[in-house]
Amino acid sequence: MLVDAPVSRYPYSDDGHIAVRADADWFDPLLALSFAAAATERIQLATGVLLLPEHHPLVVAKQAATLDVLSAGG
């Protein structure tokens, strides 16, 4: 969840507000990719951003290895 009432101005928009609602759902990228991998055989998947310091590195390693196996390396 995002901050409900940010104090600082968001620098990447003209009005200073982020374009995502504060109550929007944010999915775990590796779990979301696993879901997508189960639904396709032809699309290659990737995540543009993974904030590793926000996760335990061993859990992320296991999730990434599992995703690699389930998606056949795709």
C-alpha positions as CSV (number, residue, x, y, z in Angstrom):
1,M,0.0,0.0,0.0
2,L,1.2,3.5,-0.8
3,V,1.3,6.4,1.7
4,D,-2.2,7.8,2.1
5,A,-1.1,11.5,2.4
6,P,2.4,12.0,1.1
7,V,4.2,15.1,2.4
8,S,6.6,15.5,-0.6
9,R,5.7,16.2,-4.2
10,Y,5.8,13.3,-6.7
11,P,8.5,14.6,-9.2
12,Y,7.3,12.6,-12.2
13,S,3.9,14.2,-12.9
14,D,2.8,17.8,-13.6
15,D,0.4,17.9,-10.7
16,G,2.8,16.3,-8.2
17,H,0.6,13.3,-7.5
18,I,1.4,9.7,-8.4
19,A,-1.1,8.2,-10.9
20,V,-1.8,5.1,-8.7
21,R,-4.5,5.3,-6.0
22,A,-3.2,4.8,-2.4
23,D,-5.5,1.7,-2.0
24,A,-4.4,0.0,-5.2
25,D,-3.3,-3.6,-5.1
26,W,0.4,-4.2,-5.7
27,F,1.2,-7.8,-6.6
28,D,4.4,-9.6,-5.8
29,P,6.2,-9.6,-9.2
30,L,7.5,-13.1,-9.1
31,L,4.1,-14.6,-8.0
32,A,2.3,-12.6,-10.7
33,L,4.8,-13.8,-13.3
34,S,4.2,-17.4,-12.1
35,F,0.5,-16.9,-12.7
36,A,1.1,-15.4,-16.2
37,A,3.6,-18.2,-17.0
38,A,0.9,-20.8,-16.2
39,A,-1.4,-19.2,-18.8
40,T,1.0,-18.9,-21.8
41,E,3.7,-20.8,-23.7
42,R,4.7,-18.2,-26.2
43,I,5.2,-15.0,-24.3
44,Q,8.5,-14.4,-22.6
45,L,8.2,-12.8,-19.2
46,A,10.3,-10.4,-17.2
47,T,10.1,-7.9,-14.4
48,G,11.5,-4.4,-14.9
49,V,12.0,-3.8,-11.2
50,L,12.4,-6.1,-8.2
51,L,13.3,-4.3,-4.9
52,L,15.4,-7.0,-3.4
53,P,16.1,-5.1,-0.1
54,E,12.3,-5.4,0.6
55,H,12.4,-9.2,0.4
56,H,14.5,-11.9,2.0
57,P,17.1,-12.9,-0.6
58,L,16.7,-16.6,0.0
59,V,12.9,-16.5,-0.5
60,V,13.4,-14.4,-3.7
61,A,16.0,-16.9,-5.0
62,K,13.6,-19.8,-4.4
63,Q,10.7,-18.0,-6.0
64,A,12.9,-17.1,-9.0
65,A,14.1,-20.7,-9.4
66,T,10.5,-22.0,-9.1
67,L,9.4,-19.5,-11.7
68,D,12.2,-20.6,-14.0
69,V,11.2,-24.2,-13.7
70,L,7.5,-23.6,-14.1
71,S,8.0,-21.4,-17.1
72,A,10.5,-23.7,-18.7
73,G,13.1,-20.9,-18.6
74,G,10.9,-18.6,-20.5
